[in-house]
């Protein structure tokens, strides 16, 4: 869920970037700051899911599901820290 949310936020940033003119694109790093709170929320959700994975590991749940959840969580961490909107432009 947090991976999808991060992709949506990056898509909104990319679409806003496409709509700005040349001078606005020069300062787009400052404009990008209005979306930073979404990244914090997605990061917190990823941390919560990592905590749930640790609890599931201690209870010796299904290892394949834990591995899948761990991979998805690390992908969502990457989506938060990488600027994927630059690839969407």
LINUR-V563707 format. One record per pair of residues at least 6 apart in sequence whose ideal C-beta (glycine too) atoms are under 8 Angstrom apart, sorted by the first residue. I is the first residue (numbers start at 1). J is the second residue. If there is no record, write none. Layout:
# LINUR-V563707
I;J
I;J
This chain:
# LINUR-V563707
1;45
2;42
2;45
2;46
2;49
2;73
2;76
2;79
2;80
3;72
3;75
3;76
3;79
5;38
5;41
5;42
5;45
6;39
6;42
6;76
6;79
6;80
6;84
7;79
7;84
9;35
9;38
9;39
9;42
10;79
10;83
10;84
10;85
10;88
11;85
11;88
12;35
13;32
13;35
13;85
14;85
14;86
14;88
14;89
16;31
17;25
17;28
17;85
17;89
18;89
20;28
20;31
24;31
39;80
42;76
42;79
42;80
43;77
43;80
45;76
46;73
46;76
46;77
46;80
49;69
49;72
49;73
49;76
50;70
50;73
52;69
53;66
53;69
53;70
53;73
56;65
56;66
56;69
57;66
